[in-house]
């Protein structure tokens, strides 16, 4: 068994996920994009119609 295999089997899944910095950056970007676009759509839809 190589050290890479033993490390991946002993390292928890969430730790391996947190070690991927670009994946976390992309997830944060998508989250804030969805949050702000959703907030904007909700704001536009809440305007009273004439």
Buried (B, 14 or more C-beta within 10 A) or exposed (E): EEEEEEEEEEEEEEEEEEEEEEEEEEEEEEEEEEEEEEEEEEEEEEEEEE
